[in-house]
Every structure is written in C-alpha cells, then in structure tokens.
Amino acid sequence: MKLVNMPTIDDGMFVDYFLNRSVAKDFQMTFNAPAQAVQKFKLDNLYNLLKYAFFNDTTNFAGAHHLLLEAKCVIANITLLPYGCQKISIADILPNSSIISYHCNPVSPADSGILPIITPLPESPSTALCIMPTQLRSDVKSPISFELLIFVAENKLKQNLIYSLLSDAFAYCQKNNYRYAIIAAHNAYELAAKDYITRLSKQFTFNADAAGAIKNLDRELISVISNKYLPIITSVNNKPMPPKLIKENILKLTRQRNALNHSLSSELRADKSMLYDFVLSTFFICKYFQLDIPHKDYPKESFASTHPCPKDGVNTILSIWK
C-alpha cells in the first residue's frame, strides 16, 4: 500500500477564475489534455476543466472528485486467493483519517474466474476494508491481482460542517443519489453564504435598517441572501459577484431543492450532467466564500500567467482524465 502524491489545484487558479483575469491561452498552459478534449469540452476555464476531469461517469464512479475536498489517495496492489478474506487498513499510513471512497480498478471475472467483493471491515469500518473472493467457476485455483484505489480524508476536516456537507454531496453524487446530493449541496451553500456574509458584515458600518437585517440573517430565505445580500456586500468594495454560470446553477439548485423539500411527490429529472453541475457549482461557490473574493486584495498577475505547465508534463496541476 502506498500514498500517491496527487497534484493539487492552487487557490490562485480559483482566484483567476472568480476575477475573470486568466486568458484561455495562459490557462491552457497549466495542464495537459488531449487536443480534441480541449476543443470539444471547451477547456478554457477552470470550471470546464474540473467538470471534464472529475465530474464524468468514469472519475465520478471512482471517487476521484473527492480530491477537490483535500482527500488523499492510497493505492493498494492486491493479490487475492480464491478462498479466504484479506484485510487492509489505512490506519498506519494515514492516522487520524477515514476512508471516504474506494474503487477496484477493472478486473475481468470472465477471464480470472474470481470476482472480488470489497466491504468496510465491521470492527473498524472507517479505516479498514475486507476483500473476499467470489468464485465464478469451480476450477479456479490461481490468485488474481488488481489495484485498489482508496480516497481518505483527515478526521479533523469533518469538524467543519460546511466541509462535511460538501463531502456528503460528493458521496451522494458518486452514487447517483440525486435527491440527497441536491439537499446536501444546497445546505452546504446556505451555511457557507450565511457564514460569509456574517463575517464580512463585521468589517463594514451599516445603517440601522441594514444592520438589523444582517443580524436576522439566519431567518432569511436563501434566495433572498443570494439575490439581495450578496450584491450589497460585493458592491461595498466594487469586486465581482460569482461568475454567471455559477450563479445560474446555484439558482437552479435552489429551485430543485425547494421542490424536493416541499413536495414528497415531486419528480426529479435524472440528469447526470445536471447533478454534476449542481455539486461542482456548490463547491465553487463555497470556495468563493472561503477565499473572500470580494474582500481580499490579491496579486494583480494571474496565477496561470506565472505558473505554466512544464513541457515534459511533469507536475501538472491535474493528472486525472476521462
């Protein structure tokens, strides 16, 4: 078992996206992707890149999108006998952490005659897995070898409720559980928005009416927060609102969440791309709030223009592709 050093996405990339200051040419120099993919999926901004890399049927099923939430990646090379149970644990390699997702890289049961069944170990389900063989033919005698991909998060991250809700939204999205993914994502957005506006409101002086309204922020509908409070806060220092695509997706998310919350018979359109947009946009809006985009002063030079991808492809910002 080994810990894989996955490339990370610097906050500067998000700042560039929110401030709309990274030209497509500079941005496309920060990662490697097939030329056809760059054109077909319009990989000229961070949102499209992350949707292409992490929110597609392949990487979503594997759980790779959890890397956006600071997950660590562990790879275990498994040799599985046709009988018995094998146990593995991440406790030693990543202490004070929990398994949030795991994925068995392709195994051909028809050729091997063995299908691996992987479940959390009952006595320590957050840190260990049990791998059992299911024999598909009676003549199987040889073991099979495969790679097990495990995503792990530090326990301390779960103490942050917004992070925990985002993590739930990612997990439900991975399982294509539309209803709970939408509810968890919206709850994360609502808490992040209220926390953000409350924090920034303490840095400005408002008249009595505005101060009273902010004091009662917890009682406001989330649609009011996004349509009324956020423009007021951002106008104080003339910094940008979230990108149009993010705002539109969040408003659609709110409408969908309201329909789910207020009508048990509400039909939910099972559209994977829509779900991916909802969850990814929630991640982006929470990142926007976390970085205090309309408040902090950031370097004038874009991150993309100062951190081009090496020609040999080493140390690219992203390395997981569809």
C-alpha atoms as one frame of an Amber mdcrd trajectory, in Angstrom:
protein
   0.000   0.000   0.000   1.364   3.416  -0.892   0.311   7.040  -0.596   0.098
   8.711  -4.003   1.213  12.324  -4.288  -1.615  13.710  -6.391  -1.199  17.190
  -7.946  -3.230  19.873  -6.203  -5.040  22.935  -7.509  -3.626  26.137  -6.108
  -6.078  28.702  -4.746  -4.601  31.082  -7.304  -6.387  29.124 -10.029  -9.724
  29.779  -8.343  -8.886  33.450  -7.811  -8.143  33.758 -11.527 -11.492  32.196
 -12.365 -13.518  34.339  -9.967 -11.777  37.539 -11.023 -12.009  36.558 -14.717
  -8.411  37.513 -15.334  -6.904  34.386 -16.872  -6.900  34.346 -20.673  -7.548
  30.985 -22.330  -4.023  30.705 -23.749  -2.354  31.169 -20.366  -4.834  28.870
 -18.652  -4.348  26.060 -21.147  -0.614  26.160 -20.449  -1.210  24.970 -16.872
  -2.362  21.423 -17.674  -2.025  18.592 -20.151  -5.029  17.230 -22.019  -5.660
  15.745 -25.465  -6.111  18.451 -28.097  -9.510  17.054 -29.088 -10.697  17.224
 -25.476  -9.549  20.830 -25.133 -11.656  21.763 -28.136 -14.683  19.521 -27.564
 -15.133  20.336 -23.868 -14.024  23.986 -24.186 -11.274  23.628 -21.598 -10.579
  27.344 -21.461 -11.577  27.940 -17.830 -11.272  26.165 -14.503 -14.931  25.143
 -14.226 -14.964  23.295 -17.543 -11.625  21.677 -16.745 -12.766  20.334 -13.380
 -16.056  19.065 -14.793 -14.153  17.269 -17.536 -11.552  15.851 -15.148 -13.592
  14.966 -12.064 -17.298  15.049 -12.889 -17.721  12.493 -15.606 -19.053   8.941
 -15.355 -15.572   7.413 -15.065 -13.848   9.548 -12.445 -17.056  10.236 -10.529
 -17.678   6.495 -10.182 -14.112   6.009  -8.947 -14.481   8.824  -6.406 -11.653
  10.936  -7.816 -13.645  14.138  -7.336 -13.063  13.784  -3.575  -9.549  15.072
  -4.302 -11.114  18.531  -4.638 -12.004  18.263  -0.938  -8.391  17.624   0.125
  -8.713  13.851   0.085  -5.543  11.762  -0.015  -5.123   8.897  -2.462  -3.826
   5.469  -1.455  -3.181   2.629  -3.885  -3.072  -0.980  -2.693  -1.845  -3.718
  -5.010  -3.916  -6.754  -4.067  -3.173 -10.410  -4.744  -6.363 -12.288  -3.908
  -6.531 -16.053  -3.405  -9.642 -17.990  -4.484 -10.520 -18.519  -0.818 -10.323
 -16.658   2.487 -10.642 -12.995   3.439  -7.939 -10.365   3.124  -7.916  -7.286
   5.366  -6.162  -3.983   4.701  -6.028  -0.823   6.800  -5.029   2.788   6.177
  -4.545   3.475   9.921  -0.744   3.238   9.805  -0.144   5.128   6.578  -2.734
   7.857   7.293  -3.520   8.075  11.017  -6.483  10.134  12.247  -8.166   9.700
   8.877 -11.157   7.867   7.419 -11.882   6.085   4.155 -14.452   8.036   2.169
 -14.388   6.123  -1.116 -12.743   3.114  -2.720 -12.645   1.701  -6.206 -11.393
  -1.570  -7.631  -9.661  -0.957 -10.952 -11.010  -3.170 -13.741 -10.903  -6.919
 -13.174 -12.175  -9.358 -15.780 -14.179 -12.029 -13.869 -14.755 -13.994 -17.064
 -11.012 -14.473 -17.560  -9.970 -14.870 -13.928 -12.976 -16.728 -12.588 -12.850
 -14.642  -9.404 -14.885 -11.555  -8.540 -13.504  -9.509  -5.600 -16.091  -8.260
  -3.104 -14.899  -5.282  -1.056 -16.683  -4.052   2.078 -15.758  -1.982   5.164
 -14.373  -4.152   7.946 -17.135  -4.335  10.625 -14.826  -3.777  13.608 -13.127
  -0.695  12.063 -15.249   0.411   9.084 -13.717   3.877   8.774 -10.113   2.673
   8.407 -10.129  -0.902   7.111 -11.545  -2.955   4.256 -12.301  -6.632   3.876
 -11.627  -8.181   0.449 -13.297 -11.508  -0.259 -13.238 -13.653  -3.406 -16.345
 -14.934  -5.131 -15.535 -17.918  -7.341 -17.405 -17.925 -10.609 -16.032 -21.318
 -11.647 -15.240 -24.401  -9.571 -11.894 -24.990 -11.280 -10.307 -21.690 -10.143
  -7.042 -22.250  -8.284  -4.812 -19.290  -9.191  -4.957 -15.925  -7.396  -5.800
 -12.691  -9.160  -4.009  -9.365  -8.860  -5.607  -5.947  -9.108  -5.229  -2.363
  -7.957  -7.445  -0.886  -5.262  -7.828   2.900  -5.235  -8.753   4.375  -1.845
  -9.595   8.011  -1.062  -9.058   9.127   2.517  -9.907  12.331   4.417  -8.475
  13.652   7.677 -10.951  13.370  10.547 -10.408  16.987  11.598 -11.914  18.185
   8.312 -15.245  16.662   9.296 -15.442  19.072  12.238 -16.243  21.781   9.696
 -19.969  21.410   8.951 -19.719  23.048   5.529 -16.936  20.663   4.517 -18.903
  17.714   5.898 -21.990  18.663   3.860 -19.904  19.125   0.721 -18.340  15.729
   1.327 -21.836  14.230   1.659 -22.886  15.887  -1.601 -19.840  14.433  -3.368
 -20.543  10.972  -1.930 -24.223  11.032  -2.946 -23.230  12.322  -6.373 -20.837
   9.383  -6.733 -23.749   7.019  -6.040 -26.068   8.979  -8.372 -28.397   9.661
  -5.444 -29.905  12.834  -6.892 -32.249  13.755  -4.063 -29.736  13.634  -1.212
 -26.883  15.083  -3.292 -29.013  18.126  -4.083 -30.166  18.599  -0.473 -26.635
  18.209   0.949 -25.155  20.552  -1.671 -27.769  23.217  -1.020 -27.320  23.005
   2.743 -23.565  23.475   2.276 -24.190  26.523   0.078 -26.673  28.049   2.521
 -24.365  27.716   5.530 -21.351  28.966   3.562 -23.300  32.003   2.309 -24.558
  32.970   5.755 -21.138  32.497   7.336 -19.505  34.561   4.598 -21.929  37.470
   4.786 -21.849  37.495   8.591 -18.044  37.601   8.589 -17.822  40.401   6.039
 -20.626  42.435   7.618 -18.477  42.869  10.734 -15.902  44.743   8.681 -18.245
  47.479   7.466 -20.518  50.065   9.040 -24.181  49.870   8.037 -27.204  51.992
   8.872 -29.679  50.704  11.462 -32.014  49.016   8.964 -29.221  47.193   7.139
 -27.540  46.182  10.400 -30.846  44.804  11.686 -31.405  42.825   8.525 -27.945
  41.268   8.709 -28.480  40.450  12.376 -31.540  38.416  11.358 -29.725  36.693
   8.517 -30.467  33.203   9.869 -34.192  33.824   9.378 -33.875  34.811   5.737
 -34.655  32.571   2.792 -31.532  31.539   0.892 -32.957  33.033  -2.317 -33.101
  36.408  -0.562 -29.499  36.021   0.563 -28.211  35.340  -2.927 -30.352  37.986
  -4.622 -30.184  40.782  -2.047 -27.390  40.452   0.476 -24.592  39.239  -1.773
 -24.863  42.120  -4.290 -24.845  44.614  -1.378 -21.729  43.091   0.167 -19.851
  42.899  -3.130 -20.762  46.475  -4.055 -19.047  47.831  -0.942 -15.615  47.442
  -2.483 -16.579  47.009  -6.131 -15.348  43.444  -6.528 -17.082  40.876  -8.739
 -20.067  38.696  -7.993 -19.613  34.957  -8.623 -19.380  34.041 -12.345 -22.688
  33.952 -14.200 -22.572  30.177 -14.749 -22.124  29.530 -11.024 -24.979  31.891
 -10.077 -27.331  30.324 -12.623 -26.547  26.785 -11.457 -26.994  27.749  -7.804
 -30.396  29.326  -8.529 -31.445  26.135 -10.370 -30.164  24.117  -7.412 -32.259
  26.218  -5.026 -35.409  25.715  -7.101 -34.784  21.977  -7.286 -34.089  21.730
  -3.565 -37.268  23.684  -2.740 -39.306  21.342  -4.906 -37.816  18.319  -3.152
 -38.314  19.753   0.333 -41.890  20.860  -0.104 -43.359  18.069  -2.196 -42.749
  14.401  -1.484 -44.261  13.511  -4.847 -42.020  15.907  -6.752 -40.500  14.236
  -9.783 -36.746  14.580 -10.115 -35.241  14.653 -13.567 -32.445  12.072 -13.521
 -29.850  14.046 -15.448 -26.251  13.230 -14.507 -24.827  16.314 -16.172 -27.283
  18.482 -14.244 -26.316  16.810 -10.968 -22.617  17.247 -11.737 -23.203  20.950
 -12.418 -25.125  21.390  -9.169 -22.482  19.731  -6.992 -19.499  21.285  -8.779
 -21.095  24.749  -8.687 -21.722  24.341  -4.961 -18.055  23.504  -4.487 -17.124
  26.635  -6.470 -19.471  28.955  -4.573 -18.196  27.633  -1.236 -14.651  28.244
  -2.486 -15.673  31.773  -3.483 -16.923  32.393   0.048 -13.896  30.764   1.667
 -11.461  32.911  -0.302 -13.369  36.135   0.482 -13.121  37.078  -3.182 -14.921
  40.443  -2.988 -12.888  41.497   0.025  -9.251  40.460  -0.130  -6.688  42.083
  -2.395  -4.916  39.507  -4.499  -1.816  39.814  -6.724  -2.533  41.625  -9.958
  -0.763  38.989 -12.036  -2.815  35.918 -12.758  -1.663  32.590 -11.366  -1.941
  30.983 -14.807   0.432  33.509 -16.388   3.131  32.842 -13.783   2.774  29.048
 -13.428   2.824  27.471 -16.884   2.852  23.699 -17.194   6.336  22.217 -17.892
   6.696  20.956 -21.437   7.515  17.448 -20.278   4.181  17.240 -18.467   5.702
  16.731 -15.030   3.986  18.382 -12.060   0.873  19.278 -13.987  -1.934  20.804
 -11.963  -4.272  17.975 -12.935  -3.397  14.452 -13.960  -6.716  12.594 -13.949
  -8.524  12.487 -17.266 -11.582  10.835 -18.689
